[in-house]
Amino acid sequence: MNSNEGWEHPNGSNLVGWTKSYKKSAITYLQFGDGVKSYENKNVRMLLKRSINWVVEETKELKKVKND
């Protein structure tokens, strides 16, 4: 199920992030590591905070638009 066989990633950052909307909800996905060192990075914490804020505000908008 979690195989990456046949998939090649170009050289560069291994960080992954995306956003999307599904029905009346905003979704964001961030993959920047799983250790303490990742969360000690102020830029990672800032991105996490901004992502949470985006989800909250975007979800409010989606619910407002879809209820009109």
N, C-alpha and C positions, 0 to 999 in steps of 0.2 A: 504494500500500500504506500509506503513512504520511500520508494525507490527513486533515485535520480539517474538511473541507467540511461545512457544515450543523451543526457542533457549536459551541455557544456556552458560554463559561466565564463565570460570574458574577464581578463585581468582587471582588477580594480577592487572597489569596496564590496564586502560581503553583506553590507547593510541592506535591508529590504524594508520597504514601506509602501502602503497603498491605502486608498480610500475608495469607498463606494457607498451607494444608497441602496437599501432594500426595503421595499414597501414604505413604511413611515419611519424608518430608522437610518441613521448615518452610521457607517462602520469604518474604523481605521485599524490597520494592522501594522505593527512595528516589530522588526526583528533586529535587535542590536546587541545581542549577547544575553547571557544568563547569569553572569557573575557579579559580584559586588563591584568590581572595577567598572563595569558598564554604567551602573547607577551612580557611581561617584562622579562621573563626568557631567559637568554642569550643562553641557549642550544636550546630552541625552535627557536629562531631567527637564530642560526647557522644551524640547520636542514632545516629550510625554505630556507635559502640562498643556501645551498648545493643542495637541491632538485631542485631549479630553475636552478642552473648551470648544474645539471645532465640532466634535460629536454632539455636544449639548446644544449648541446654537443651530447647527444644521438640522438636527432632529426636530427642534422647535419649528423651524421653517417648513420642513417636510410635512409635519402634522398640520400646520396652518394652511398650507397650499392644498393639501389633499382633503381637508375638511371644508374648503370653500365650494 
